[in-house]
Amino acid sequence: MNLDSLKFLGIADPSGSGWLAVVFTFILAWLVTWRLIPTIRQFALRVGWADQPNARRLNKEPLPNAGGLAIYAGVIAALVLASLLRPIELQGVLAQVLTVLLGGSILVLVGFIDDQFGLPPSVRLWTQIITALLLVANGISIKVMFGTPIDSLLSMALTVLWVVGITNAINLMDGMDGLAGGISFITAMSLLGVSAQFDNRAAATLVLAALGGAALGFLRHNFYPSRIIMGDAGAYFFGYVLAATSILGKLQQSTVFALVPTVLFLMLPVLDTTQVFVRRLLAGKNPLSTPGKDHLHHRLLAWGFSQRRAAVTLWSVTLFFNVLAMTVQGMTLPVIVASAASVVLLLGVTVVQRVIQH
């Protein structure tokens, strides 16, 4: 960790403003999400915003599906207040923050409408493509530099594929209590550990701090037995923001092959989506058909795992890939250990509190 990194985090700065900003943003997002969910849950049950039990879902009774609204509110509240206080210098990167939040806001709206009323797959897909192009238009993209006239076109196509793919991959993982929220929390904290090392990644650092806090606040109510789920609104928001922040600042790639370390952060959702796609093709089914019980968590449940054990197992796999990703990214051992330890500690406390409450 170099001196510039220390100054950015506030460790080498007597005021400590940079470090305090990250902690403040995380805690506020966690607090708003955690405290808002019971209110949203009660309202959702009253107006019928809930997933009904069926052959595909694991819930045995109506389960409120509006948790994504609390997640979104937690992230927005934390980032707005952090921006007003301006404890981290955001000049030059505020536009990137607003771009990511605008795209995420659009997907929250579309996801919520789909949760409650249903939308054609084509509408959801085109919305995801448009929000990905919004990132490209504002300079947030995977840079491809092959020295050919079509480099810009390839950059745009790869960015759209990455953003749309990760957005849907997180959504597809949201089939069991605590799974998508836990994966999003681990990935956000790991990416935060990387971005906080560089003073030009203030945008990614603040957004990831808010996202991690909101994910943890949500898990307080979503770990088995869940009292609420995030729905498409929350899953789309998590997937889109993680995909966007993973290519912000120096996390942008100079070649398509350099994207591999970034993929490692989200390897589990990528592997799950890939195996489902391949299995359905081999079975002669439409890979984009209605979700079935052919995901990794369904296989663990079929092997006799409880929902809690399956979630913790897949969290562990996610943490392994994220530690590997941080290592490949060249992070120092103290940064890797601190990131992994904070993930384990915060998840452990949250799980214990949820189990005791139940």
Secondary structure, DSSP 8 states (H G I E B T S, - for coil): --HHHHHHHTSSSTT-HHHHHHHHHHHHHHHHHHHHHHHHHHHHHHHT-EE---SS---SS-EE--HHHHHHHHHHHHHHHHHHH--S--TTTHHHHHHHHHHHHHHHHHHHHHHHH---HHHHHHHHHHHHHHHHHTT-S----SSSTTHHHHHHHHHHHHHHHHHHHHHHH-SSTTHHHHHHHHHHHHHHHHHTT-TT-HHHHHHHHHHHHHHHHHHHHHSSS-S---HHHHHHHHHHHHHHHTTSGGGS-SSSGGGHHHHHHTHHHHHHHHHHHHHHHHTT--TTSS--S-SHHHHHHHTT--HHHHHHHHHHHHHHHHHHHHHHTT--HHHHHHHHHHHHHHHHHHHHHHHHH-
